């Protein structure tokens, strides 16, 4: 199973269901598109319908569906930036809760777009720290 050896560290720290979702989609995409970036993008797009990135791992979302504009559009030629696993379509209250868990300063004064960006930056920092600890 190629997906298990290619699985990103954020998924290795995530629930088994998230790992299975990513691995199954990745393996199917490899059969269709071949090994590489497109297979990884496809696997992450599938994962983002049921999971969101919180810190250095993925957690189940409260509802299923696309997490951002790019995920909603699918494989489009004119790709828009993704929210990096943050569920940008979630209600502001949910984003505030995630920001609280990540201890994001100034969150009470942020609008929804600012919360998404701040959560994405916090996720990236925690992921980098987790990868650095492993070395």
Secondary structure, DSSP 8 states (H G I E B T S, - for coil): -HHHHH--HHHHTS-HHHHHHHHHHHHHHHHHH-SSHHHHHHHHHHHTTTEEEETTEEEE-SS-S-SSHHHHH-S-SS-----TT--TTS-HHHHHHHHHHTT-TTGGG--HHHHHHHHHHHHHHHHHHHHHHH-
